[in-house]
Structures are given as C-alpha cells and as structure tokens.
Amino acid sequence: MNQVAKVQADALQTVLQYHQATKHRFEGHARGPGYLDWATQPNPFRRFEGARLVPLERIPPTDEPRYDDAFVQGRIPPASVNVRSISQLFYDSLAVSAWKSIGETSWALRVNPSSGNLHPTEGYLICGPIDGLCDVPMVCHYAPKEHVLEVRSEFGFGLWTKLCEGFPSGTLFLGLTSIHWREAWKYGQRAFRYCQHDIGHAIGGMSIAAAGLGWQTTILDDLGTDELALLMGTVWDDGAEPEEPDVLMAVVPCVTDAKESGLPQDQVLAFASLDWRGTPNQLSPSHVDWGMDEPAAATRKPRGLGRYDSFHDPLTTSSLDVRCVPLRKLIRQRRSAVAMDRETRIDRETFYRMLQKTLAIPGTIPFRTLPWKPHLHLAIFVHRVDNLPTGLYFLVRDCSQRRALERALTQASRWRRPIGCPDGLELYCLIETDARQTARQVSCFQDIASDGCFSLGMIAEYEEPLKRYGPWFYPRLFWEAGVIGQVLYLEAEAAGIRSTGIGCYFDDPMHEVLGLMDHAYQDLYHFTIGGPVEDTRLTTLPSYQDA
Ligand SMILES: Cc1cc2nc3c(=O)[nH]c(=O)nc-3n(C[C@H](O)[C@H](O)[C@H](O)COP(=O)(O)O)c2cc1C
C-alpha cells in the first residue's frame, strides 16, 4: 500500500470509529458535557473586527416568485447580478429571520435551521465587480446579525478573470465553513455530525434562495479542503476559534446544462498571498476539547477525487401543480415545531407530494447542487395521514438500491405499494402497525416524533460509498441529509403545518427496528412533520429594526 493509500485507510478507520463512538444508545448518550456551561457559551456571531463593511438591502418578501416554481430549473427568469440580488440571496438563506424573547433573554432565529440553534455555519462570498456592491473582486464574510458583508480581501481583475475562466459570465462563489466549538459546547463529541447536518441545510437553503433568483448552484467538489481554506481566508493562528472550510458552490446566474470545469489550481494557490483584513473575534473565553479535531482531520478532502460518475435515475415525477404560495414569505417564516398537537392530519396526496419533493431527479432543485448520486433513503413512520394505514414505510430514493435494501431490511414483512402512490415514487409499506411508540423511542423519547403526521429516519448507504470515495465522503452523507431536511421544512410550511429536524436519535435501536444487521446502511438523521403547538410564553420580534 503506498503512503497516500495508507493515510486514507487510517483516516477511514478514524471516521468509522468516530461514528460508532458517537451513537446515542439506550444505555447512554454519546460523550458530552451533560449540562450547559453558560460561562463559556459561544457568541453565535463571528465578526472580523476592522474589516470594511458593505451593507446589504433588507427586502420584504413579495408574492412572486411562487414557491413551487423555484424547484424546477428554468421556471424563474434569471435576475441581474447586482447589490439587490446579492442582498436577496443572503436574506433568503443565512439571514436572521426573527428574534425570540422570554423575560430578559432574547435570541436570534435564522432562515437556516441549526441543531440547538447554535449556528456553527459561516458564509462567504467570492465575487468579481458587482453593480452597486463592489468595483473590484473580493472575498467577504457574511455577518447575519447586521446583514452586511465584511470585506476580508480585495484582489486584482487578472486573478479573478483566470479563476472563473471555465464559468459563465456573472458567476460568483459561495463558501461555507463550520465552527465546531459552537456545537461541541453543548453536544460534545456528536457535534461534528450536527455541524455537517447544518452545512446540508445551508446548502439546501442557498440553492433554493439562488433558484428564487433564477440562478443555479453547484458544489465544486474537485477542490481540496486546504484550497477551500485559501479561497475563504480561514487560516489564522490566534485565539479565535478555527473555522473548518467545508464547501464552495458556484452560483451561475443563468440556466445552463454545461458542466462547470472547476477552479484552476494556480489561481487558487494565489489566494495564499492575498492581504487578509479583519481579526476574527473569539467566541468563548475558554474551551473544552470534545475531540472535534479527529473527525475533522480524517475527513479533510485532498484535491481531485470529487468527480463523480454522472447518474441517471429512471424515476420520473408527475408534474406537480404550482400552488399560490410565495417563495420568500415561506422561506422566512420557516420555524421548527417545538411540540406537535397529536391531532392534525394531512391527506395522502399532500404526503406523497412532500416525498416527491425529496427525490433527486436530475435537474431538480436543490438536489442538482449535489454532484453525487443520491445515497439516502427514508424509513417513514406514518401516524396521521388520511386514507393511509399507519405503519412503517420506506422510500427508495435511488431505485438501483431497491434489491439491496430489500435484503438489508430484514424486519420488513413485505414490500407493498400503497394505494394511490404516484408512478416514480418508490414508496413501500413494510409493516402496518401503530408506530407511535417506536417512533418516539428511537428519537430519544421525543414526543415530536410520535405526535405529528409522520416522522422518519434517513438511511444512508454507508460503508460502500465511504470505501469507494474515501473518508472525506462521510460529511457529504450528512449534507445530503440536511438538504432533504431543508426541503421537508419548506414543504411542511407550504402545507400549512410545521416540521423539526431531529439530531437526537438512538442509532442502533433504529437499525434494529428496520432489521439492519451490519454497516452497509446507517441511520444519519431523523425528521418529523405535523401540526405544531406554539410556545405562547415566547415573544417574537422582527429580524431587523426596519424589517
Ligand atoms: C441538525 C438538526 C438537529 C436538530 N435536532 C433537534 C432535536 O433532536 N430535537 C428538537 O426538538 N429540535 C431539533 N432541531 C431543531 C433546532 O432546535 C432548531 O432548528 C433551532 O432551535 C432553531 O430554530 P428554528 O429551526 O425555528 O430556526 C434540530 C435542528 C437541526 C438542523
């Protein structure tokens, strides 16, 4: 085995061990603090002190575009790239959406959800000159509390022109990083997983926000982690908590089927000698080491390798009708349900429609942003769906996996297509039963998993893709889960109900429910959808003074 292969093999072992070690079990949760140390609570807002600020516009949501149009490529005409559209892009993806308060305490909610509302995800923009925004190319950090860009570096036209040579005119780049400490402060060792879920939600949110402007997003997965750090300028060595660079997306302001070529290495390396401005703020006075460095190091991606086989899934979806729901109102009103009412029901068609939206059919948004074929499938506990028996259902999101899943899910009594299930939706009823207690149990006894219309576990093809691609694919499985979750959050809002991501679940007990005997598949995320019960003790305040 050569040296590179040996390093990757060791890293894969680290990842597999991390995953095992961070399973919640009935006997005990993954290693964590078990209490909240308020003295070290991390500041939820990273700032780069001394960086020049570029204000963004706050744009109240309008009736257009319609929500459903954003999910089909080419339905929304591309907006011009200018300060307004860039403002809109961030306002609809990473901005503050409201403030909540109780007594003396208040906290911000954002357009993107986050485990524990801790928001480890930071956003970056790399762009050329943009009308009303900047005259020269720049790298900026997005500061959500103020809804401004902090200019970290400006650079020459020559570098910019060469950097985006292979991309259509007007292309810009969005980057995401994670501050693991923010999440580890509360959740300990399992936090690395939650950071990846949050990245997935942010990728989904940014893709949908861009789609609302008629723009396309694609992950540039040829890049290595070190290159991402150079491009976003996240290399510093003082006391400020590090940011782990996760992903860079190309945002193309037109509809095109052309494959983007990737960023040229020489130009990426030139970012190392840029003049970086602003000092990152320290978020906590002291830290506890919850072992985030091991999975982070093991999943860092080398350059190359991120070129995936193009996939063609023969599934087709019936063309869904377009509802009169305004996209941006829905995006900004999204909230997690804190409790479900145990009575709201949805009709079967609404249920099927929500599931159809989670399919990664080529060209559909937001899944076209992910360059790999779908690796996640849904094990669904149906509780309150009209004209559908309660029980355990399974949605196969990549039909080439159907036979393998049939063999793996040894608890399934039969694979029966439910009544009225649309063609192209590979949904099966495995067991007819009252699944409420089981659903609640496997989601760490959280009532939200049993009191809604349905809840689910996202079952990932696990060992095979990790061996095929490498340990760096581990976070990507969670990103796919987060993107599916983001779609479900919005689908619930569109149906007039609510949903919640569930990161706290018992891994192996869920595998037992399904009869999964080995590590070919693993449960990576739970989700619930239903009629919410509002927490009336809380006061809601607007996102920004003038919003
Ligand atoms: C990855 C992830 C895991 C979550 N896990 C849970 C959970 O186990 N239980 C729960 O009640 N809420 C959970 N949530 C919901 C968050 O608490 C919620 O997103 C956060 O408080 C922000 O509120 P918002 O979604 O209304 O903006 C999770 C959210 C995400 C994104």
The ligand as a MOL file (V3000), in Angstrom:
LIG
                    3D

  0  0  0     0  0            999 V3000
M  V30 BEGIN CTAB
M  V30 COUNTS 31 33 0 0 0
M  V30 BEGIN ATOM
M  V30 1 C -29.4000 19.0380 12.5670 0
M  V30 2 C -30.5310 19.4490 13.4570 0
M  V30 3 C -30.8700 18.6530 14.5390 0
M  V30 4 C -31.9330 19.0280 15.3690 0
M  V30 5 N -32.2940 18.2010 16.3900 0
M  V30 6 C -33.3710 18.5090 17.1570 0
M  V30 7 C -33.8410 17.5900 18.1350 0
M  V30 8 O -33.3020 16.4970 18.3190 0
M  V30 9 N -34.9360 17.9560 18.8630 0
M  V30 10 C -35.5790 19.1670 18.6610 0
M  V30 11 O -36.5700 19.4540 19.3500 0
M  V30 12 N -35.1470 20.0470 17.7240 0
M  V30 13 C -34.0830 19.7490 16.9590 0
M  V30 14 N -33.6640 20.5960 15.9600 0
M  V30 15 C -34.3390 21.8920 15.7590 0
M  V30 16 C -33.4780 23.0410 16.2800 0
M  V30 17 O -33.5350 23.0710 17.6690 0
M  V30 18 C -33.9350 24.3580 15.6430 0
M  V30 19 O -33.5900 24.3380 14.2840 0
M  V30 20 C -33.2790 25.5470 16.3010 0
M  V30 21 O -33.7120 25.7110 17.6110 0
M  V30 22 C -33.5620 26.8170 15.5290 0
M  V30 23 O -34.9420 27.0480 15.4370 0
M  V30 24 P -35.6400 27.2210 14.0270 0
M  V30 25 O -35.4750 25.9450 13.2700 0
M  V30 26 O -37.0720 27.5210 14.3680 0
M  V30 27 O -34.9540 28.3450 13.3070 0
M  V30 28 C -32.6330 20.2440 15.1180 0
M  V30 29 C -32.2840 21.0240 14.0180 0
M  V30 30 C -31.2540 20.6340 13.1850 0
M  V30 31 C -30.9170 21.4820 11.9960 0
M  V30 END ATOM
M  V30 BEGIN BOND
M  V30 1 1 1 2
M  V30 2 1 2 3
M  V30 3 2 2 30
M  V30 4 2 3 4
M  V30 5 1 4 5
M  V30 6 1 4 28
M  V30 7 2 5 6
M  V30 8 1 6 7
M  V30 9 1 6 13
M  V30 10 2 7 8
M  V30 11 1 7 9
M  V30 12 1 9 10
M  V30 13 2 10 11
M  V30 14 1 10 12
M  V30 15 2 12 13
M  V30 16 1 13 14
M  V30 17 1 14 15
M  V30 18 1 14 28
M  V30 19 1 15 16
M  V30 20 1 16 17
M  V30 21 1 16 18
M  V30 22 1 18 19
M  V30 23 1 18 20
M  V30 24 1 20 21
M  V30 25 1 20 22
M  V30 26 1 22 23
M  V30 27 1 23 24
M  V30 28 2 24 25
M  V30 29 1 24 26
M  V30 30 1 24 27
M  V30 31 2 28 29
M  V30 32 1 29 30
M  V30 33 1 30 31
M  V30 END BOND
M  V30 END CTAB
M  END
